[in-house]
Amino acid sequence: MVEQVGALTGALPALDLRRDELANIELQLLIDALLRYGGYDLRGMNQAVLRRRIADVMRAESIATISGLQDRLLHDERMLASFLVMMSGGASQLFHDPPFLKAFALHVVPLLQTYSFIRIWIPGSGIGANAFSLAAILDEAGILDRSVIYATTLNDVTASVAKAGVYAHASEADLTASMRQAGLVSPASRFFETTKLQASPVDRLRQSVMFARHSPAEDGPINEFHAIVARGIFPAFNGSIQYRLHRLAYDSLLHLGFLCLGQRESLAGTVHERAFRNVVPGQPIYRKMR
């Protein structure tokens, strides 16, 4: 019998040629399972981004196959929560990308100061580190008390983690260094309660940030904004959802409002390219002109 099975196996197509197909099947089963199990919808995500994030989770958890990952996600609530946070993207460290934050403080904040009340939207905010980093910049500029930051994420689990507002940092010295590079001059203690390896925003910052779930694939505008900081959210979705996102951002911005994208992102070739003007050389910061 062993010899017969061995002969049959030798006649089958090489497994190497079928691994990609198998991975595609496993991925589709995972997407379907999460949608049916908890309503977690990954169908509109860019496939390359989704596969890369899944591979990162599997590597971190020493899981060999997507099927093995699916089994863990359906039977381990802690693992599922961690996975959903990873899928949501967004910076996980305070003052990520200091050059952008400094450009925002120098070129956008002075114009925001001319408004009596300021609304900012951060779609795809992940666990909220970018929201509280912006809140600190607004606070130092003296306009946080008349500002509200709407920080939305793809699922309720990530929104709950963001509301907790606990962020790891290598050291207090590194946190301070990132703040200085972002243009802040106040001490970290003005904005955060810190321990050796963690920082949490003070109540003043927490009260200025509203966390909620928002699906770019399904949900419409939530308000009219003076600035939308959508860094990394557009490339995370496929072409049809990207188109919807661009329309959503355009419809949600007030005239002369600001749209901030991630590094290596651009409005070139998009449906609303001519409606915006880049206002900061070297940074994807645009202003809605019409």
Sequence and secondary structure as in RCSB ss.txt:
>XXXX:A:sequence
MVEQVGALTGALPALDLRRDELANIELQLLIDALLRYGGYDLRGMNQAVLRRRIADVMRAESIATISGLQDRLLH
DERMLASFLVMMSGGASQLFHDPPFLKAFALHVVPLLQTYSFIRIWIPGSGIGANAFSLAAILDEAGILDRSVIY
ATTLNDVTASVAKAGVYAHASEADLTASMRQAGLVSPASRFFETTKLQASPVDRLRQSVMFARHSPAEDGPINEF
HAIVARGIFPAFNGSIQYRLHRLAYDSLLHLGFLCLGQRESLAGTVHERAFRNVVPGQPIYRKMR
>XXXX:A:secstr
 HHHHHHHHHHS  GGGTHHHHHHHHHHHHHHHHHHHH    TTB HHHHHHHHHHHHHHHT  SHHHHHHHHHH
 HHHHHHHHHHHH    STT SHHHHHHIIIIIHHHHTTSSSEEEEETT TTSHHHHHHHHHHHHTT GGGEEEE
EEESSHHHHHHHHH  EE S HHHHHHHHHHTT  S GGGTEEE SSEEEE HHHHTTEEEEE  TTT      E
EEEEESSSGGGB HHHHHHHHHHHHHHEEEEEEEEE TT   TTSTTGGGEEE STTS EEEE  
